[in-house]
Amino acid sequence: MSGNPQPRFPAGSDSAALATSLAPLLTTNGGRWALTADGEGLEREFKFKTFAKTWVSYQQTPSNTQCSNYLANN
C-alpha cells in the first residue's frame, strides 16, 4: 500500500479539473491540507495555545454530520 493516497472523485465528475484544483491545497505541493487515507476527504491539524481558544473554534465549526447533510442536500 502506498504512503500517499490518491484522490477519489464522484462518478461522472471531471476528475482532471478537480485534481488540478485540489493539487495546490495539498501538503505535498506546499499547501496545508492532506488527503484522508481513503482519498475521499481532506484533513488539516490545528493547534491552539489555550483551551478557551480551542473551544471557541470548536463551537464555530460545523460537525462532519452537518457538512455531510449540507453537501447531500445542495
C-alpha positions as semicolon CSV with decimal commas, in nm:
position;residue;x (nm);y (nm);z (nm)
1;M;0,000;0,000;0,000
2;S;0,127;0,346;-0,093
3;G;0,200;0,611;0,169
4;N;0,033;0,878;-0,043
5;P;-0,339;0,820;-0,100
6;Q;-0,486;0,910;-0,437
7;P;-0,792;1,136;-0,452
8;R;-1,122;0,966;-0,529
9;F;-1,384;1,178;-0,703
10;P;-1,754;1,102;-0,756
11;A;-1,853;0,913;-1,069
12;G;-1,939;1,145;-1,354
13;S;-1,726;1,433;-1,225
14;D;-1,446;1,598;-1,421
15;S;-1,163;1,424;-1,235
16;A;-0,888;1,606;-1,426
17;A;-1,029;1,951;-1,342
18;L;-1,088;1,853;-0,979
19;A;-0,735;1,713;-0,946
20;T;-0,593;2,037;-1,088
21;S;-0,792;2,244;-0,837
22;L;-0,702;2,012;-0,549
23;A;-0,327;1,992;-0,610
24;P;-0,222;2,332;-0,468
25;L;-0,415;2,266;-0,145
26;L;-0,219;1,951;-0,057
27;T;0,082;1,946;0,173
28;T;0,277;1,752;-0,089
29;N;0,258;2,065;-0,307
30;G;0,317;2,324;-0,035
31;G;-0,047;2,352;0,076
32;R;-0,191;2,297;0,423
33;W;-0,428;2,005;0,365
34;A;-0,378;1,628;0,336
35;L;-0,597;1,364;0,178
36;T;-0,764;1,121;0,415
37;A;-0,640;0,762;0,396
38;D;-0,932;0,663;0,170
39;G;-0,873;0,961;-0,065
40;E;-1,231;1,082;-0,023
41;G;-1,172;1,379;0,205
42;L;-0,932;1,645;0,326
43;E;-0,792;1,696;0,673
44;R;-0,582;1,953;0,849
45;E;-0,445;1,977;1,202
46;F;-0,494;2,288;1,411
47;K;-0,316;2,369;1,738
48;F;-0,436;2,633;1,983
49;K;-0,246;2,791;2,271
50;T;-0,532;2,768;2,521
51;F;-0,839;2,557;2,582
52;A;-1,057;2,869;2,556
53;K;-0,934;2,939;2,201
54;T;-0,988;2,574;2,112
55;W;-1,343;2,582;2,245
56;V;-1,435;2,899;2,053
57;S;-1,305;2,746;1,730
58;Y;-1,485;2,418;1,802
59;Q;-1,815;2,598;1,852
60;Q;-1,777;2,791;1,525
61;T;-1,702;2,481;1,316
62;P;-1,989;2,269;1,185
63;S;-1,971;1,900;1,267
64;N;-1,894;1,642;0,999
65;T;-2,260;1,539;1,008
66;Q;-2,375;1,895;0,938
67;C;-2,129;1,926;0,649
68;S;-2,235;1,591;0,504
69;N;-2,602;1,685;0,529
70;Y;-2,538;2,020;0,364
71;L;-2,347;1,864;0,076
72;A;-2,609;1,592;0,029
73;N;-2,890;1,846;0,007
74;N;-2,723;2,108;-0,215
